[in-house]
Amino acid sequence: MQPRLEIEFLRSDPSKIWVKACNEGFAGETEQYINDKLLQDLTEQLSGFPKSNLDEVVFEVGENGSPCGHCILKFFCFDSVGHTAVLVSVSNDNSCVAKFTLHFEALFLDIFISSLKSAIEIGKGKSELKGINAYTQNV
């Protein structure tokens, strides 16, 4: 599997997102009703991310453990050099939970943000954050 995070947005009454994500070993998805402003806030917070290696951006919809599912995306730097990742935690309406980390590069984040902004502007769209294989260290 190619590591990735995908958010599909549809403006309606109420608006809805579909979140799908996977890394080399795990995958999960959820469908959530959302206030459009939350997605707009996410794009603003991710613009210029990371500003430092301590920078974090958290996006949360629904409640962990809820029978209606949830989505938590925590963008962070996992080392002092500024390599980036997103911790993905999603559950569906059956309370099946997937929680894993997806590593990505800054260029792919810029493309993802641009795509999200476009989807918000036109009221629908699919945005993909392409991931990379997790870094390995030779010891």
C-alpha atoms as a printed R data frame, in Angstrom:
    type eleno elety resid chain resno       x      y      z
1   ATOM     1    CA   MET     A     1   0.000  0.000  0.000
2   ATOM     2    CA   GLN     A     2   1.187  3.509 -0.811
3   ATOM     3    CA   PRO     A     3   1.003  5.456  2.482
4   ATOM     4    CA   ARG     A     4  -1.538  8.281  2.223
5   ATOM     5    CA   LEU     A     5  -4.222 10.361  3.917
6   ATOM     6    CA   GLU     A     6  -7.303 11.234  1.902
7   ATOM     7    CA   ILE     A     7 -10.049 13.680  2.881
8   ATOM     8    CA   GLU     A     8 -13.140 14.021  0.728
9   ATOM     9    CA   PHE     A     9 -15.378 17.007  1.488
10  ATOM    10    CA   LEU     A    10 -18.971 17.727  0.504
11  ATOM    11    CA   ARG     A    11 -20.688 20.975  1.516
12  ATOM    12    CA   SER     A    12 -24.304 20.251  2.352
13  ATOM    13    CA   ASP     A    13 -26.665 20.725  5.249
14  ATOM    14    CA   PRO     A    14 -24.842 19.405  7.223
15  ATOM    15    CA   SER     A    15 -21.477 19.120  5.491
16  ATOM    16    CA   LYS     A    16 -19.621 15.832  5.516
17  ATOM    17    CA   ILE     A    17 -16.082 14.473  5.234
18  ATOM    18    CA   TRP     A    18 -14.823 11.004  4.414
19  ATOM    19    CA   VAL     A    19 -11.353 10.292  5.775
20  ATOM    20    CA   LYS     A    20  -9.280  7.345  4.551
21  ATOM    21    CA   ALA     A    21  -5.688  6.679  5.528
22  ATOM    22    CA   CYS     A    22  -3.093  3.936  5.383
23  ATOM    23    CA   ASN     A    23   0.582  3.299  5.974
24  ATOM    24    CA   GLU     A    24   2.656  0.192  5.219
25  ATOM    25    CA   GLY     A    25   0.757 -1.978  7.709
26  ATOM    26    CA   PHE     A    26  -2.537 -0.397  8.726
27  ATOM    27    CA   ALA     A    27  -5.550  1.320  7.199
28  ATOM    28    CA   GLY     A    28  -8.719  2.962  8.444
29  ATOM    29    CA   GLU     A    29 -11.574  5.183  7.391
30  ATOM    30    CA   THR     A    30 -14.469  7.168  8.802
31  ATOM    31    CA   GLU     A    31 -17.355  9.345  7.674
32  ATOM    32    CA   GLN     A    32 -18.152 12.417  9.768
33  ATOM    33    CA   TYR     A    33 -20.486 15.399  9.720
34  ATOM    34    CA   ILE     A    34 -18.500 18.607 10.010
35  ATOM    35    CA   ASN     A    35 -18.722 22.360 10.371
36  ATOM    36    CA   ASP     A    36 -16.990 23.831  7.288
37  ATOM    37    CA   LYS     A    37 -15.064 26.226  9.556
38  ATOM    38    CA   LEU     A    38 -13.149 23.309 11.110
39  ATOM    39    CA   LEU     A    39 -11.700 22.324  7.750
40  ATOM    40    CA   GLN     A    40 -10.865 25.955  6.953
41  ATOM    41    CA   ASP     A    41  -9.092 26.247 10.323
42  ATOM    42    CA   LEU     A    42  -7.064 23.122  9.521
43  ATOM    43    CA   THR     A    43  -5.786 24.607  6.242
44  ATOM    44    CA   GLU     A    44  -4.809 27.848  8.006
45  ATOM    45    CA   GLN     A    45  -2.981 26.018 10.795
46  ATOM    46    CA   LEU     A    46  -1.131 23.755  8.347
47  ATOM    47    CA   SER     A    47   0.015 26.642  6.143
48  ATOM    48    CA   GLY     A    48   3.712 27.077  6.919
49  ATOM    49    CA   PHE     A    49   3.815 23.938  9.085
50  ATOM    50    CA   PRO     A    50   6.134 23.246 10.814
51  ATOM    51    CA   LYS     A    51   7.308 26.578 12.155
52  ATOM    52    CA   SER     A    52   9.596 24.744 14.598
53  ATOM    53    CA   ASN     A    53  10.316 21.119 15.462
54  ATOM    54    CA   LEU     A    54   7.925 21.480 18.440
55  ATOM    55    CA   ASP     A    55   5.023 22.614 16.244
56  ATOM    56    CA   GLU     A    56   1.805 20.537 16.351
57  ATOM    57    CA   VAL     A    57  -1.547 20.839 14.590
58  ATOM    58    CA   VAL     A    58  -4.512 18.795 15.821
59  ATOM    59    CA   PHE     A    59  -7.747 18.260 13.880
60  ATOM    60    CA   GLU     A    60 -10.536 16.465 15.735
61  ATOM    61    CA   VAL     A    61 -14.071 15.538 14.671
62  ATOM    62    CA   GLY     A    62 -16.340 13.335 16.761
63  ATOM    63    CA   GLU     A    63 -15.350 11.762 20.036
64  ATOM    64    CA   ASN     A    64 -12.974  8.881 20.618
65  ATOM    65    CA   GLY     A    65 -15.082  5.873 21.644
66  ATOM    66    CA   SER     A    66 -18.294  7.322 20.197
67  ATOM    67    CA   PRO     A    67 -20.662  4.898 18.402
68  ATOM    68    CA   CYS     A    68 -20.759  7.516 15.604
69  ATOM    69    CA   GLY     A    69 -17.009  7.277 15.076
70  ATOM    70    CA   HIS     A    70 -14.261  9.871 15.227
71  ATOM    71    CA   CYS     A    71 -11.294 11.339 13.375
72  ATOM    72    CA   ILE     A    72  -8.191 12.729 15.044
73  ATOM    73    CA   LEU     A    73  -5.257 13.930 12.948
74  ATOM    74    CA   LYS     A    74  -2.198 15.165 14.844
75  ATOM    75    CA   PHE     A    75   0.499 16.681 12.599
76  ATOM    76    CA   PHE     A    76   3.928 16.869 14.265
77  ATOM    77    CA   CYS     A    77   7.704 16.684 13.817
78  ATOM    78    CA   PHE     A    78   9.159 13.390 14.962
79  ATOM    79    CA   ASP     A    79  12.796 14.480 15.184
80  ATOM    80    CA   SER     A    80  14.928 17.569 15.773
81  ATOM    81    CA   VAL     A    81  15.636 17.948 12.027
82  ATOM    82    CA   GLY     A    82  11.973 18.645 11.277
83  ATOM    83    CA   HIS     A    83  10.857 15.418  9.589
84  ATOM    84    CA   THR     A    84   7.064 15.388  9.651
85  ATOM    85    CA   ALA     A    85   4.307 12.880 10.302
86  ATOM    86    CA   VAL     A    86   0.627 12.726 11.110
87  ATOM    87    CA   LEU     A    87  -0.816 10.481 13.813
88  ATOM    88    CA   VAL     A    88  -4.103  9.166 12.428
89  ATOM    89    CA   SER     A    89  -6.859  7.852 14.698
90  ATOM    90    CA   VAL     A    90 -10.166  6.968 13.031
91  ATOM    91    CA   SER     A    91 -13.168  4.835 13.875
92  ATOM    92    CA   ASN     A    92 -16.344  4.051 12.009
93  ATOM    93    CA   ASP     A    93 -19.897  3.782 13.288
94  ATOM    94    CA   ASN     A    94 -19.145  0.237 14.490
95  ATOM    95    CA   SER     A    95 -16.406  1.567 16.802
96  ATOM    96    CA   CYS     A    96 -13.638 -0.272 14.957
97  ATOM    97    CA   VAL     A    97 -10.532  1.826 15.590
98  ATOM    98    CA   ALA     A    98  -7.372  2.291 13.511
99  ATOM    99    CA   LYS     A    99  -4.484  4.302 14.957
100 ATOM   100    CA   PHE     A   100  -1.128  4.695 13.203
101 ATOM   101    CA   THR     A   101   1.485  7.188 11.992
102 ATOM   102    CA   LEU     A   102   1.986  8.385  8.431
103 ATOM   103    CA   HIS     A   103   5.276 10.087  7.469
104 ATOM   104    CA   PHE     A   104   5.215 12.738  4.716
105 ATOM   105    CA   GLU     A   105   7.351 15.404  3.079
106 ATOM   106    CA   ALA     A   106   6.687 19.164  3.080
107 ATOM   107    CA   LEU     A   107   6.048 19.336 -0.674
108 ATOM   108    CA   PHE     A   108   3.193 16.834 -0.374
109 ATOM   109    CA   LEU     A   109   1.725 18.820  2.516
110 ATOM   110    CA   ASP     A   110   1.670 21.983  0.384
111 ATOM   111    CA   ILE     A   111  -0.187 20.122 -2.384
112 ATOM   112    CA   PHE     A   112  -2.629 18.693  0.184
113 ATOM   113    CA   ILE     A   113  -3.370 22.141  1.685
114 ATOM   114    CA   SER     A   114  -3.910 23.639 -1.764
115 ATOM   115    CA   SER     A   115  -6.311 20.839 -2.672
116 ATOM   116    CA   LEU     A   116  -8.252 21.236  0.608
117 ATOM   117    CA   LYS     A   117  -8.601 24.981  0.026
118 ATOM   118    CA   SER     A   118  -9.937 24.327 -3.467
119 ATOM   119    CA   ALA     A   119 -12.459 21.766 -2.177
120 ATOM   120    CA   ILE     A   120 -13.692 24.232  0.456
121 ATOM   121    CA   GLU     A   121 -13.995 27.001 -2.132
122 ATOM   122    CA   ILE     A   122 -16.052 24.976 -4.633
123 ATOM   123    CA   GLY     A   123 -17.966 23.008 -1.987
124 ATOM   124    CA   LYS     A   124 -16.672 19.533 -2.791
125 ATOM   125    CA   GLY     A   125 -13.489 17.684 -3.558
126 ATOM   126    CA   LYS     A   126 -10.973 15.031 -2.632
127 ATOM   127    CA   SER     A   127  -7.554 15.889 -1.208
128 ATOM   128    CA   GLU     A   128  -4.661 13.469 -0.790
129 ATOM   129    CA   LEU     A   129  -1.557 13.755  1.363
130 ATOM   130    CA   LYS     A   130   0.927 11.315 -0.142
131 ATOM   131    CA   GLY     A   131   2.966  9.583  2.484
132 ATOM   132    CA   ILE     A   132   6.416  8.080  2.374
133 ATOM   133    CA   ASN     A   133   7.760  4.866  3.851
134 ATOM   134    CA   ALA     A   134   8.819  5.254  7.458
135 ATOM   135    CA   TYR     A   135  12.451  6.185  7.929
136 ATOM   136    CA   THR     A   136  14.782  3.434  9.043
137 ATOM   137    CA   GLN     A   137  18.065  3.866 10.829
138 ATOM   138    CA   ASN     A   138  21.129  1.682 10.454
139 ATOM   139    CA   VAL     A   139  22.598  1.118 13.869
